[in-house]
Amino acid sequence: MAGVVLFGSPWLPTALPPALRYGPLLLTVPVGIGAIVSGINSLLPVRDDDGVRRWRARTGIALGVLTVIIPVVLVAIGYLMLSQAYAHAQ
């Protein structure tokens, strides 16, 4: 959940320095990868158990994947938009 919360940092008050507003965005992918690894490590020992631990591990994996995929998609969209703008400028 921490990785998903980091996406909200640009909407912090403008009185804060830009490093505090946009810096946490750099941590989203590492936090997401950590969530995926931690979820998989928690899921393996409870393979036969149908309890809360299994549900929490799957939720951690899902949020980790979401935290990794969103920045990758946004960077890809930005790259495509910039390459199209560059092609039209020439």
Residue pairs with C-beta under 8 A, 6 or more apart in sequence:
1 63
2 31
2 35
3 27
3 28
3 31
3 32
3 35
3 63
3 64
3 66
3 67
4 63
4 66
4 67
6 24
6 25
6 27
6 28
6 31
6 67
7 25
7 28
7 70
9 20
9 21
9 22
9 23
9 24
9 25
10 21
10 22
10 25
12 20
12 21
14 21
25 71
28 67
28 68
28 70
28 71
29 67
29 68
29 71
29 72
31 64
31 67
32 63
32 64
32 65
32 66
32 67
32 68
33 64
33 68
34 64
35 60
35 61
35 63
35 64
35 67
36 60
36 61
36 64
36 65
36 68
37 64
38 60
38 64
39 57
39 58
39 59
39 60
39 61
39 64
40 57
40 61
42 53
42 56
42 57
42 60
43 54
43 57
43 58
43 61
46 53
46 54
46 57
